[in-house]
Amino acid sequence: MHRLPAATAAALTAATLLAAGAAAGGTLDCGVRSVGPGSLLRGGTAGAACLLGAFQHRCRAAAYRLSLFGVDTVDTEDFRVAQRDGRCGVEVTTSFAIVPQQPHVTGTRRCARVRRAAGGDIVADRCTGGPPVTVSLTRFA
């Protein structure tokens, strides 16, 4: 039995998700990746690859969430592919919560591009709405 390289498997999974979402219409749900508490990791890179595919595939509306869990805290970054003023972009909304309180938005930005960076990470860049940054879709800085 042969195993696919991780990047190939993630790309195939993302293509499957993109095809399923295209058939269903509406906003494509690219899923969630959760980190923590501690070294726990749930969800691979398929969700980030799905969002990248949606961005590259005629700006297909899509959503993806990256969450970082502490003992009693949750940091979340929500990514949405959307067209505004005729231009495709990624809306990034960050929020923070102390459990059991409701989360509150700590920032929003719009990024003009999603791409695979050197080393394989998927990032959103060319962002406005704060200091210029590159935002990873798979890990917290």
MIFI-871940 format. One record per residue: residue in three letters; x, y, z of N, C-alpha, C in turn. Coordinates in pm, 1 decimal. Layout:
N
{"ALA" {X Y Z} {X Y Z} {X Y Z}} ...
***
This chain:
141
{"MET" {84.5 -117.5 0.0} {0.0 0.0 0.0} {89.2 124.0 0.0}} {"HIS" {55.8 219.9 -87.0} {133.0 343.2 -97.1} {60.7 454.8 -24.5}} {"ARG" {136.7 538.6 44.1} {80.0 656.1 111.1} {111.7 778.9 28.5}} {"LEU" {14.1 866.5 17.1} {35.9 992.5 -53.1} {114.3 1087.5 35.3}} {"PRO" {200.5 1170.7 -23.2} {264.3 1276.0 55.4} {157.4 1365.4 116.7}} {"ALA" {185.9 1421.6 233.5} {88.0 1502.8 306.9} {33.7 1616.8 221.3}} {"ALA" {118.7 1684.9 145.8} {73.6 1797.8 63.4} {-22.0 1749.4 -45.4}} {"THR" {6.1 1633.2 -104.3} {-81.6 1578.2 -207.6} {-216.1 1538.9 -148.6}} {"ALA" {-213.5 1473.6 -33.4} {-338.0 1433.8 33.1} {-421.4 1556.1 68.8}} {"ALA" {-357.4 1662.0 119.5} {-430.0 1784.5 155.0} {-490.7 1848.6 31.0}} {"ALA" {-416.8 1849.8 -79.5} {-468.3 1909.0 -202.9} {-587.4 1830.0 -256.5}} {"LEU" {-581.0 1697.6 -249.4} {-693.6 1615.5 -295.1} {-815.9 1636.4 -207.6}} {"THR" {-794.2 1643.5 -76.5} {-905.5 1668.2 14.8} {-966.8 1805.1 -13.2}} {"ALA" {-883.3 1905.7 -32.8} {-932.5 2040.8 -62.0} {-1010.6 2042.7 -192.7}} {"ALA" {-962.8 1972.0 -294.8} {-1033.9 1967.1 -422.3} {-1169.7 1900.8 -406.2}} {"THR" {-1176.0 1797.3 -324.2} {-1302.7 1729.3 -297.7} {-1399.1 1822.8 -226.2}} {"LEU" {-1349.9 1894.8 -124.7} {-1433.8 1989.9 -52.4} {-1483.1 2100.4 -145.3}} {"LEU" {-1395.0 2150.1 -229.8} {-1431.7 2257.2 -322.2} {-1538.4 2209.2 -420.0}} {"ALA" {-1522.2 2088.1 -473.1} {-1620.7 2033.7 -566.6} {-1755.2 2013.4 -497.6}} {"ALA" {-1753.6 1962.8 -375.2} {-1878.0 1941.5 -301.0} {-1947.4 2073.9 -273.0}} {"GLY" {-1871.0 2175.1 -236.5} {-1928.8 2306.3 -208.9} {-1984.0 2371.4 -333.8}} {"ALA" {-1915.8 2353.2 -445.9} {-1962.5 2412.1 -571.3} {-2095.6 2350.8 -612.4}} {"ALA" {-2110.4 2220.7 -587.7} {-2234.8 2153.6 -623.1} {-2349.5 2200.4 -533.8}} {"ALA" {-2319.0 2229.8 -407.8} {-2423.0 2267.5 -311.9} {-2463.8 2413.7 -325.6}} {"GLY" {-2378.2 2500.9 -377.8} {-2407.6 2644.2 -386.4} {-2387.3 2709.5 -251.4}} {"GLY" {-2400.7 2841.7 -245.5} {-2381.7 2913.2 -119.7} {-2235.6 2920.8 -81.3}} {"THR" {-2212.9 2944.0 47.9} {-2076.7 2957.2 99.7} {-2019.1 2819.9 131.3}} {"LEU" {-1901.6 2793.7 80.2} {-1831.8 2668.6 104.0} {-1776.6 2667.5 245.8}} {"ASP" {-1806.0 2564.8 323.5} {-1753.3 2549.3 458.8} {-1624.9 2469.0 451.3}} {"CYS" {-1511.9 2537.6 470.2} {-1381.4 2471.0 462.7} {-1337.7 2410.4 595.1}} {"GLY" {-1419.7 2423.1 698.2} {-1390.1 2354.6 823.0} {-1313.1 2437.1 924.5}} {"VAL" {-1258.2 2365.2 1022.3} {-1193.2 2426.1 1139.0} {-1062.3 2353.5 1167.8}} {"ARG" {-962.9 2428.1 1209.0} {-838.7 2371.3 1263.1} {-824.4 2427.1 1402.9}} {"SER" {-802.1 2338.9 1501.3} {-790.2 2379.5 1641.0} {-655.0 2340.0 1696.5}} {"VAL" {-594.6 2433.4 1769.2} {-465.2 2410.9 1832.3} {-482.7 2430.0 1982.3}} {"GLY" {-433.8 2332.9 2062.4} {-436.2 2345.5 2207.0} {-560.9 2287.1 2269.3}} {"PRO" {-564.6 2288.9 2401.4} {-456.8 2339.9 2486.4} {-331.8 2251.6 2479.5}} {"GLY" {-221.9 2312.8 2507.2} {-94.9 2241.3 2501.8} {-61.0 2200.7 2360.2}} {"SER" {-21.6 2076.2 2342.5} {23.9 2028.6 2212.2} {-87.2 1963.8 2128.8}} {"LEU" {-212.1 1969.0 2174.5} {-322.3 1909.8 2097.8} {-340.6 1982.7 1965.6}} {"LEU" {-368.0 1906.9 1861.9} {-390.6 1962.5 1728.8} {-502.7 1883.1 1663.3}} {"ARG" {-608.2 1953.4 1622.3} {-720.4 1889.9 1555.8} {-741.4 1957.8 1420.7}} {"GLY" {-754.9 1875.7 1318.5} {-771.5 1929.1 1183.5} {-635.6 1947.8 1118.6}} {"GLY" {-625.0 1906.9 996.5} {-499.9 1921.7 923.2} {-498.3 2051.3 844.9}} {"THR" {-432.7 2047.3 731.4} {-421.5 2167.1 648.6} {-522.9 2168.9 534.5}} {"ALA" {-612.1 2069.5 529.1} {-709.7 2062.7 420.0} {-802.9 2183.9 419.4}} {"GLY" {-840.8 2235.1 535.9} {-929.3 2351.3 541.4} {-864.6 2475.0 482.4}} {"ALA" {-737.2 2495.9 514.9} {-664.1 2610.0 458.8} {-647.8 2592.8 307.8}} {"ALA" {-618.7 2469.7 264.1} {-605.3 2442.1 120.5} {-739.6 2462.6 49.5}} {"CYS" {-848.7 2428.3 115.9} {-983.1 2449.8 61.0} {-1007.3 2599.4 39.2}} {"LEU" {-972.0 2682.8 138.3} {-991.8 2827.2 124.6} {-905.2 2882.3 11.1}} {"LEU" {-781.2 2835.5 1.5} {-692.5 2876.5 -108.2} {-755.1 2839.0 -242.2}} {"GLY" {-808.1 2717.9 -252.6} {-872.1 2674.2 -376.8} {-992.9 2759.1 -412.0}} {"ALA" {-1072.5 2794.2 -311.0} {-1189.9 2878.1 -334.3} {-1148.1 3016.6 -383.6}} {"PHE" {-1042.8 3071.3 -325.1} {-991.7 3202.0 -366.0} {-945.9 3197.2 -512.1}} {"GLN" {-875.3 3090.7 -546.9} {-820.7 3078.2 -681.5} {-926.3 3038.7 -784.0}} {"HIS" {-1037.4 2981.5 -739.2} {-1142.1 2932.7 -829.1} {-1253.3 3036.8 -842.8}} {"ARG" {-1224.0 3144.5 -912.6} {-1321.2 3250.3 -939.3} {-1381.0 3311.6 -813.2}} {"CYS" {-1300.2 3322.2 -709.1} {-1342.3 3388.9 -585.5} {-1469.0 3325.1 -527.6}} {"ARG" {-1467.2 3195.6 -515.7} {-1580.5 3119.3 -461.1} {-1597.1 3154.4 -313.9}} {"ALA" {-1717.6 3193.5 -271.9} {-1744.0 3227.4 -132.0} {-1711.9 3106.3 -44.2}} {"ALA" {-1628.1 3127.1 57.7} {-1584.9 3017.7 144.2} {-1551.0 3071.4 282.5}} {"ALA" {-1557.4 2982.8 382.5} {-1525.6 3021.0 520.4} {-1440.6 2912.0 585.2}} {"TYR" {-1350.4 2955.1 671.9} {-1257.8 2864.5 741.5} {-1224.3 2927.4 876.0}} {"ARG" {-1205.6 2845.2 979.1} {-1175.1 2896.1 1112.6} {-1049.6 2828.8 1168.3}} {"LEU" {-963.7 2910.8 1228.2} {-844.2 2864.7 1300.3} {-859.3 2909.9 1444.6}} {"SER" {-853.7 2815.0 1538.8} {-872.8 2847.8 1680.4} {-755.5 2798.9 1763.3}} {"LEU" {-718.0 2879.9 1862.6} {-613.7 2845.9 1957.9} {-676.2 2842.2 2096.4}} {"PHE" {-671.2 2725.6 2160.3} {-732.6 2706.7 2290.4} {-627.1 2705.1 2399.7}} {"GLY" {-652.0 2783.0 2505.3} {-573.6 2775.5 2627.5} {-657.1 2702.5 2730.3}} {"VAL" {-615.6 2707.3 2854.8} {-690.8 2639.6 2960.1} {-830.9 2698.7 2971.6}} {"ASP" {-842.1 2830.9 2969.6} {-973.1 2894.8 2980.1} {-989.2 3010.7 2881.9}} {"THR" {-914.7 3007.9 2771.2} {-922.2 3112.8 2669.8} {-933.5 3052.3 2529.6}} {"VAL" {-989.1 3131.3 2438.7} {-998.4 3089.5 2298.4} {-966.7 3210.5 2210.2}} {"ASP" {-863.2 3197.8 2128.7} {-831.4 3295.5 2024.1} {-880.0 3236.5 1892.7}} {"THR" {-951.1 3314.6 1814.0} {-1006.4 3264.3 1688.5} {-976.9 3360.1 1575.3}} {"GLU" {-944.3 3303.1 1459.4} {-932.7 3379.7 1336.4} {-1028.7 3317.2 1236.4}} {"ASP" {-1126.5 3397.1 1190.9} {-1222.8 3353.3 1090.9} {-1183.3 3412.0 956.7}} {"PHE" {-1173.5 3327.0 856.2} {-1134.9 3367.0 721.7} {-1254.3 3347.1 628.8}} {"ARG" {-1285.6 3448.8 546.5} {-1395.8 3439.8 450.0} {-1350.0 3495.2 316.4}} {"VAL" {-1364.0 3414.6 213.1} {-1337.6 3462.2 76.4} {-1462.9 3535.6 31.0}} {"ALA" {-1445.8 3658.8 -16.1} {-1560.7 3738.6 -58.3} {-1517.0 3843.4 -160.3}} {"GLN" {-1608.5 3879.2 -248.7} {-1585.3 3988.5 -342.5} {-1638.0 4116.9 -282.5}} {"ARG" {-1559.5 4223.2 -295.9} {-1604.8 4356.2 -255.1} {-1553.0 4454.9 -358.6}} {"ASP" {-1641.0 4540.1 -406.9} {-1605.4 4638.5 -508.7} {-1539.7 4572.3 -629.7}} {"GLY" {-1588.1 4454.0 -665.8} {-1538.2 4384.3 -782.5} {-1403.7 4316.2 -764.5}} {"ARG" {-1352.4 4314.1 -643.1} {-1221.7 4252.6 -617.5} {-1235.2 4138.8 -517.3}} {"CYS" {-1164.8 4031.8 -546.2} {-1165.5 3917.5 -455.4} {-1070.6 3945.1 -339.1}} {"GLY" {-1107.8 3900.8 -222.0} {-1022.6 3917.3 -104.9} {-1063.6 3821.5 4.2}} {"VAL" {-988.8 3825.7 111.9} {-1017.3 3742.9 228.6} {-1038.9 3834.7 347.6}} {"GLU" {-1157.2 3825.8 405.7} {-1189.0 3900.0 528.1} {-1138.8 3816.1 645.2}} {"VAL" {-1060.2 3876.8 733.0} {-1008.0 3806.4 850.0} {-1060.2 3877.9 974.5}} {"THR" {-1134.2 3804.2 1056.6} {-1187.1 3858.5 1181.3} {-1124.8 3781.4 1296.3}} {"THR" {-1059.6 3854.2 1387.5} {-1000.5 3790.0 1504.8} {-1087.8 3818.0 1626.4}} {"SER" {-1097.8 3718.4 1712.5} {-1176.5 3735.1 1834.8} {-1107.6 3662.3 1949.7}} {"PHE" {-1148.1 3698.8 2070.4} {-1089.5 3642.9 2192.2} {-1199.8 3620.4 2293.6}} {"ALA" {-1190.2 3511.0 2367.1} {-1289.1 3483.0 2471.8} {-1220.3 3422.0 2592.2}} {"ILE" {-1268.7 3460.8 2709.6} {-1233.4 3392.9 2833.5} {-1355.9 3309.3 2868.0}} {"VAL" {-1337.0 3178.3 2874.5} {-1448.0 3086.7 2899.9} {-1501.2 3110.6 3039.9}} {"PRO" {-1631.6 3123.8 3060.5} {-1744.3 3095.8 2971.8} {-1803.4 3220.6 2906.4}} {"GLN" {-1732.7 3331.5 2902.2} {-1786.1 3454.0 2842.2} {-1794.9 3441.8 2690.5}} {"GLN" {-1877.5 3526.2 2631.6} {-1890.7 3531.9 2486.1} {-1764.4 3594.4 2426.1}} {"PRO" {-1724.8 3551.5 2305.4} {-1607.9 3611.8 2241.7} {-1635.2 3756.1 2201.0}} {"HIS" {-1528.6 3835.7 2196.3} {-1540.7 3972.1 2145.2} {-1438.2 3991.8 2033.3}} {"VAL" {-1478.2 4066.0 1931.9} {-1393.0 4090.0 1815.3} {-1277.9 4179.8 1856.7}} {"THR" {-1156.9 4137.7 1821.3} {-1038.0 4215.9 1854.5} {-974.9 4280.4 1731.6}} {"GLY" {-1021.4 4242.7 1612.5} {-967.2 4304.8 1492.2} {-1029.0 4249.7 1365.8}} {"THR" {-1024.1 4331.8 1261.7} {-1068.4 4288.9 1129.1} {-969.8 4343.3 1027.8}} {"ARG" {-952.5 4270.2 922.8} {-867.1 4315.5 813.1} {-913.0 4249.0 685.6}} {"ARG" {-871.2 4305.0 574.5} {-901.4 4246.6 443.1} {-769.3 4222.5 373.2}} {"CYS" {-752.1 4100.6 325.1} {-629.2 4062.8 256.9} {-658.3 4040.9 109.0}} {"ALA" {-569.2 4090.2 24.7} {-591.2 4085.7 -119.4} {-547.7 3954.5 -183.0}} {"ARG" {-475.3 3871.2 -108.2} {-421.5 3750.5 -170.3} {-411.9 3637.3 -68.8}} {"VAL" {-432.2 3514.9 -117.7} {-404.6 3392.0 -42.5} {-308.3 3312.2 -128.0}} {"ARG" {-204.7 3258.6 -66.3} {-104.1 3186.2 -143.8} {-34.5 3083.2 -56.4}} {"ARG" {35.0 2992.7 -122.2} {118.6 2895.4 -51.6} {258.0 2956.5 -41.1}} {"ALA" {305.0 2974.7 80.5} {435.5 3036.8 105.0} {546.3 2932.0 96.9}} {"ALA" {670.6 2980.6 93.6} {784.9 2890.6 99.1} {771.8 2807.0 226.2}} {"GLY" {797.5 2679.7 216.3} {782.6 2590.9 330.8} {645.1 2525.6 336.0}} {"GLY" {553.3 2567.1 245.6} {424.7 2500.9 235.9} {310.3 2561.6 313.9}} {"ASP" {337.8 2658.1 402.7} {229.8 2720.0 479.6} {138.2 2797.3 385.3}} {"ILE" {10.1 2801.2 415.6} {-85.2 2880.4 338.3} {-109.8 3009.3 415.0}} {"VAL" {-92.8 3122.8 346.9} {-100.7 3252.9 411.9} {-188.7 3348.7 333.3}} {"ALA" {-244.7 3444.9 404.4} {-313.2 3559.1 343.9} {-219.6 3677.7 361.7}} {"ASP" {-202.4 3756.6 255.8} {-114.8 3873.0 268.0} {-171.8 3990.1 190.2}} {"ARG" {-93.3 4098.8 185.8} {-139.3 4225.8 127.7} {-265.6 4272.2 200.1}} {"CYS" {-256.5 4269.9 333.3} {-372.2 4299.8 418.2} {-380.1 4447.5 454.8}} {"THR" {-502.4 4497.7 468.4} {-527.7 4632.5 517.1} {-611.0 4621.5 644.3}} {"GLY" {-620.7 4732.0 717.6} {-698.8 4731.4 840.5} {-612.6 4716.4 964.0}} {"GLY" {-486.7 4737.6 950.3} {-391.9 4726.8 1061.0} {-252.4 4729.6 1003.6}} {"PRO" {-153.6 4703.6 1088.4} {-17.4 4700.2 1035.2} {-6.0 4592.8 927.8}} {"PRO" {74.9 4616.1 824.3} {87.7 4514.8 720.2} {144.8 4386.1 779.4}} {"VAL" {72.1 4278.9 756.4} {115.6 4150.1 807.7} {83.0 4040.8 706.3}} {"THR" {144.4 3927.0 726.1} {108.5 3804.9 656.5} {43.9 3717.1 761.9}} {"VAL" {-75.4 3667.2 733.2} {-152.2 3589.1 830.4} {-151.9 3442.7 788.2}} {"SER" {-101.3 3355.8 874.5} {-102.6 3212.3 845.7} {-242.9 3155.4 865.4}} {"LEU" {-282.5 3065.9 776.6} {-411.4 2998.0 789.7} {-398.1 2864.9 861.7}} {"THR" {-276.0 2826.6 898.0} {-255.8 2696.5 960.3} {-192.2 2700.9 1098.7}} {"ARG" {-137.5 2815.7 1136.7} {-74.5 2825.0 1269.6} {-82.0 2967.8 1321.1}} {"PHE" {-72.4 2979.3 1451.4} {-71.9 3111.5 1515.3} {73.1 3157.9 1528.5}} {"ALA" {95.6 3286.4 1507.1} {232.1 3341.3 1517.3} {276.4 3350.4 1661.1}} 
***
